[in-house]
Amino acid sequence: MFTNKTPGVVVAEIEMLRAVEQTTGFIVEGHDDSRFWKARTVPRKVTIVDCEGKQNLIEVARHASEAGKNYVVGVYDADFDHLSGVRHYADFLAITDENDLEVTLLRSPCLSRFLDHFAEMDRVVVFEDSIRATVSDYIESIARKFGELRFLNYQNHLGVNFDFLSPYRFVRADNWEFNLNELHRQFLQLSGLTQEDLDLHLAGLQKYGKWVLVQGHDCVRILTQGMKNVLARRQSTEADITRMLALAFDDAQLAATRMYADLNRIEERLGVKLLKA
């Protein structure tokens, strides 16, 4: 992810805001996270600070922890940390229930609400009957194939840039079909692995259950393609769909998450009010 910020820039931003308004700096990874949490935190008491990336966020939390700055809190994406057992600065940071915020939204009733309001339900029924599965299952099944490659890239330090492997390139908008062979072919070119290597690595990932390996942006991009012709005839962007899913996520659903419980615990420890709900 390209970023204009460094951890030092983010720390300076928090300190400047603190000097002016005495607010708690609530650090997040990116723009979508910023918009989601801004709507759910206490105004004038909490200021959302976009760190422009997970590594920046972790470094800012490290600085806050070492300096004893109890006015810095935040939420970060679990990504594959769930699989490795890594937990960053639990006194300061909550962690998403799923791999990231978008997957957390998609695994809640938000997806059904989104489809009820923005898809054409007769098209949804025809599609689900044709595949004998739900839209949610279909999105997960494709996103998992990208997630498997992302995990191999992460685990083996292959250095593949997934900007070149966007679902938009492999999931067709006209019929919502997915070209797995082409995805694997291009991944092999970028990674330097052989087909035999890839097959061996993928076989070792089959022990992981549904949703464990998927990434939210992949899921939303897959859904965006489906909404163009198969589920509806909408030219909604990825950003549009992410906003719609976030709007469908109500206070009761947030209160049922582990990240909400994490933030409540942080509120109690620091003696501050972070969340509206």
C-alpha positions as CSV (number, residue, x, y, z in Angstrom):
1,M,0.0,0.0,0.0
2,F,1.4,3.4,-1.0
3,T,1.4,5.9,1.9
4,N,2.4,9.5,2.3
5,K,2.6,9.0,6.1
6,T,5.3,7.6,8.4
7,P,4.7,6.6,12.0
8,G,6.4,9.8,13.1
9,V,4.0,11.9,11.0
10,V,1.0,10.1,12.6
11,V,2.4,10.6,16.1
12,A,2.9,14.3,15.4
13,E,-0.7,14.6,14.1
14,I,-2.1,13.0,17.2
15,E,0.0,15.3,19.4
16,M,-1.2,18.4,17.5
17,L,-4.8,17.4,17.8
18,R,-4.3,16.6,21.5
19,A,-2.8,20.0,22.1
20,V,-5.8,21.8,20.5
21,E,-8.8,19.7,21.7
22,Q,-7.6,17.3,24.4
23,T,-9.1,14.4,22.4
24,T,-8.3,10.7,22.3
25,G,-6.5,9.7,19.1
26,F,-8.3,6.7,17.6
27,I,-6.0,5.2,15.1
28,V,-7.2,3.1,12.1
29,E,-5.6,1.6,9.0
30,G,-7.3,3.4,6.2
31,H,-10.0,5.6,4.7
32,D,-12.9,3.1,4.9
33,D,-12.0,2.3,8.5
34,S,-11.9,6.0,9.3
35,R,-15.4,6.6,7.9
36,F,-16.8,3.5,9.7
37,W,-15.5,4.5,13.2
38,K,-16.1,8.2,12.8
39,A,-19.8,7.4,12.7
40,R,-19.6,5.3,15.9
41,T,-17.3,7.2,18.2
42,V,-18.0,10.2,20.5
43,P,-17.5,13.5,18.6
44,R,-15.2,16.1,20.2
45,K,-13.9,13.5,22.6
46,V,-12.4,11.1,20.0
47,T,-10.5,12.1,16.8
48,I,-10.1,9.4,14.1
49,V,-6.5,9.3,12.7
50,D,-5.9,7.4,9.5
51,C,-2.5,5.8,9.7
52,E,-2.5,4.8,6.0
53,G,-1.5,1.2,6.7
54,K,-1.3,-1.5,9.3
55,Q,2.4,-1.3,9.8
56,N,2.2,2.4,10.5
57,L,-0.6,1.8,13.0
58,I,1.4,-0.9,14.9
59,E,4.4,1.4,15.1
60,V,2.3,4.3,16.4
61,A,0.8,1.9,19.1
62,R,4.3,0.8,20.0
63,H,5.4,4.4,20.5
64,A,2.2,5.1,22.6
65,S,2.9,2.0,24.7
66,E,6.5,2.8,25.4
67,A,5.8,6.5,26.1
68,G,2.8,5.7,28.3
69,K,0.5,7.8,26.2
70,N,-3.0,6.7,27.3
71,Y,-4.7,8.9,24.9
72,V,-4.0,6.7,21.9
73,V,-6.3,3.8,21.1
74,G,-7.4,2.1,17.9
75,V,-8.6,-0.9,15.9
76,Y,-6.5,-2.9,13.4
77,D,-7.2,-5.7,10.9
78,A,-6.4,-9.2,12.1
79,D,-5.4,-10.3,8.6
80,F,-3.4,-13.6,9.2
81,D,-2.5,-12.8,12.8
82,H,-5.3,-15.1,13.9
83,L,-3.4,-18.0,12.4
84,S,-0.1,-17.1,13.9
85,G,-1.4,-16.1,17.3
86,V,0.1,-12.6,17.1
87,R,-1.7,-9.9,19.2
88,H,-0.4,-6.3,19.0
89,Y,-0.6,-4.0,22.0
90,A,-3.9,-5.3,23.5
91,D,-3.9,-2.5,26.1
92,F,-4.3,0.1,23.3
93,L,-5.7,-1.7,20.3
94,A,-8.8,-3.7,19.5
95,I,-8.7,-6.3,16.7
96,T,-11.3,-7.1,14.1
97,D,-13.3,-10.2,14.6
98,E,-12.6,-11.5,11.1
99,N,-9.5,-10.8,8.9
100,D,-10.6,-7.2,8.4
101,L,-13.6,-4.9,8.8
102,E,-15.1,-5.7,5.4
103,V,-15.2,-9.4,6.1
104,T,-16.7,-8.7,9.6
105,L,-19.5,-6.8,7.8
106,L,-20.0,-9.4,5.1
107,R,-20.3,-12.2,7.7
108,S,-23.0,-10.3,9.6
109,P,-26.6,-9.8,8.4
110,C,-25.4,-6.7,6.4
111,L,-24.9,-8.7,3.2
112,S,-28.6,-9.9,3.2
113,R,-29.7,-6.3,4.0
114,F,-27.6,-5.0,1.1
115,L,-29.0,-7.5,-1.3
116,D,-32.6,-6.9,-0.2
117,H,-32.2,-3.2,-0.9
118,F,-29.9,-3.0,-3.9
119,A,-30.0,-6.4,-5.8
120,E,-32.9,-7.6,-7.9
121,M,-34.2,-10.5,-5.8
122,D,-35.5,-12.5,-8.7
123,R,-32.0,-12.5,-10.1
124,V,-30.5,-13.5,-6.8
125,V,-32.9,-16.5,-6.5
126,V,-32.1,-17.6,-10.0
127,F,-28.4,-17.4,-9.4
128,E,-28.5,-19.1,-6.0
129,D,-30.6,-21.9,-7.5
130,S,-28.2,-22.3,-10.4
131,I,-25.2,-22.8,-8.1
132,R,-27.1,-24.5,-5.2
133,A,-25.4,-22.1,-2.8
134,T,-25.9,-18.6,-1.4
135,V,-24.3,-15.4,-2.7
136,S,-22.3,-15.3,0.5
137,D,-21.0,-18.8,-0.2
138,Y,-20.1,-17.9,-3.8
139,I,-18.2,-14.8,-2.7
140,E,-16.3,-16.7,-0.1
141,S,-15.4,-19.5,-2.5
142,I,-13.8,-17.1,-4.9
143,A,-12.2,-14.9,-2.4
144,R,-10.6,-17.9,-0.7
145,K,-8.7,-18.6,-3.9
146,F,-7.1,-15.2,-3.7
147,G,-6.7,-15.5,0.0
148,E,-4.8,-18.8,-0.4
149,L,-2.3,-17.0,-2.6
150,R,-2.1,-14.0,-0.3
151,F,-1.3,-16.4,2.6
152,L,1.4,-18.2,0.6
153,N,2.9,-14.9,-0.4
154,Y,2.9,-13.7,3.3
155,Q,4.1,-17.0,4.7
156,N,6.9,-17.5,2.2
157,H,7.9,-13.8,1.7
158,L,7.4,-14.1,-2.1
159,G,7.0,-10.4,-2.6
160,V,4.1,-10.6,-5.0
161,N,2.2,-7.3,-5.5
162,F,-1.5,-8.2,-5.5
163,D,-2.4,-5.0,-7.2
164,F,-1.6,-7.0,-10.3
165,L,-4.0,-9.8,-9.2
166,S,-7.2,-7.9,-8.5
167,P,-10.4,-9.9,-8.7
168,Y,-11.5,-7.4,-11.4
169,R,-9.1,-9.1,-13.8
170,F,-10.3,-12.6,-13.1
171,V,-14.1,-12.4,-12.3
172,R,-16.2,-11.4,-15.2
173,A,-19.0,-8.8,-14.8
174,D,-21.3,-10.2,-17.5
175,N,-21.8,-13.7,-16.0
176,W,-19.9,-13.5,-12.7
177,E,-17.6,-16.4,-13.7
178,F,-14.2,-16.8,-12.2
179,N,-11.0,-17.8,-14.1
180,L,-9.0,-19.7,-11.5
181,N,-6.5,-21.1,-14.0
182,E,-5.5,-17.6,-15.2
183,L,-5.2,-16.4,-11.6
184,H,-2.8,-19.3,-10.8
185,R,-0.9,-18.8,-14.1
186,Q,-0.2,-15.1,-13.4
187,F,0.6,-15.8,-9.7
188,L,3.2,-18.3,-10.8
189,Q,4.8,-15.7,-13.2
190,L,5.0,-13.1,-10.4
191,S,6.1,-15.5,-7.6
192,G,8.6,-17.7,-9.4
193,L,7.1,-20.8,-8.0
194,T,6.5,-23.9,-10.2
195,Q,3.1,-25.5,-10.6
196,E,4.3,-28.4,-8.5
197,D,5.3,-26.0,-5.7
198,L,2.0,-24.2,-5.8
199,D,0.0,-27.5,-5.8
200,L,1.9,-28.7,-2.7
201,H,1.5,-25.4,-0.9
202,L,-2.2,-25.2,-1.7
203,A,-2.8,-28.8,-0.4
204,G,-1.5,-27.7,3.0
205,L,-4.1,-24.9,3.2
206,Q,-7.1,-27.1,2.9
207,K,-7.2,-27.6,6.7
208,Y,-8.5,-24.1,7.1
209,G,-12.2,-23.5,7.3
210,K,-14.4,-21.0,5.5
211,W,-13.6,-17.3,5.6
212,V,-10.3,-17.9,7.4
213,L,-8.1,-16.9,4.5
214,V,-10.3,-14.3,2.7
215,Q,-9.6,-10.6,2.5
216,G,-12.3,-8.0,2.5
217,H,-11.3,-6.0,-0.4
218,D,-11.3,-9.1,-2.6
219,C,-14.8,-10.0,-1.4
220,V,-16.1,-6.5,-2.1
221,R,-14.6,-6.4,-5.6
222,I,-16.1,-9.8,-6.3
223,L,-19.5,-8.5,-5.1
224,T,-19.1,-5.4,-7.2
225,Q,-18.7,-7.5,-10.3
226,G,-21.8,-9.6,-9.4
227,M,-23.9,-6.5,-9.0
228,K,-23.2,-5.2,-12.6
229,N,-25.2,-7.8,-14.4
230,V,-26.0,-11.1,-12.5
231,L,-27.5,-9.9,-9.2
232,A,-28.6,-6.5,-10.5
233,R,-27.8,-4.0,-13.2
234,R,-25.9,-1.5,-11.1
235,Q,-22.7,0.3,-11.8
236,S,-21.9,0.7,-8.1
237,T,-18.2,1.1,-7.2
238,E,-16.3,-0.8,-4.6
239,A,-16.4,2.3,-2.4
240,D,-20.2,2.6,-2.8
241,I,-20.7,-1.0,-1.8
242,T,-18.4,-0.7,1.2
243,R,-20.3,2.4,2.4
244,M,-23.7,0.6,1.9
245,L,-22.5,-2.4,4.0
246,A,-21.2,-0.1,6.7
247,L,-24.5,1.7,6.9
248,A,-26.3,-1.6,7.3
249,F,-24.2,-2.5,10.3
250,D,-26.3,-1.4,13.3
251,D,-25.4,-0.7,16.9
252,A,-26.7,-4.1,18.1
253,Q,-24.4,-5.9,15.6
254,L,-21.4,-3.8,16.7
255,A,-22.2,-4.6,20.4
256,A,-22.0,-8.3,19.6
257,T,-18.5,-8.2,18.2
258,R,-15.2,-9.0,20.0
259,M,-13.7,-5.7,18.8
260,Y,-16.5,-3.9,20.6
261,A,-15.7,-5.8,23.8
262,D,-12.0,-4.9,23.3
263,L,-12.9,-1.2,23.1
264,N,-15.1,-1.4,26.1
265,R,-12.2,-2.9,28.1
266,I,-9.9,-0.2,26.9
267,E,-12.5,2.5,27.8
268,E,-12.6,1.0,31.4
269,R,-8.8,0.9,31.7
270,L,-8.4,4.5,30.5
271,G,-11.5,5.9,32.0
272,V,-12.6,7.5,28.7
273,K,-15.7,7.2,26.6
274,L,-14.9,6.2,23.0
275,L,-18.1,4.8,21.6
276,K,-21.5,6.4,21.1
277,A,-23.3,3.1,21.6
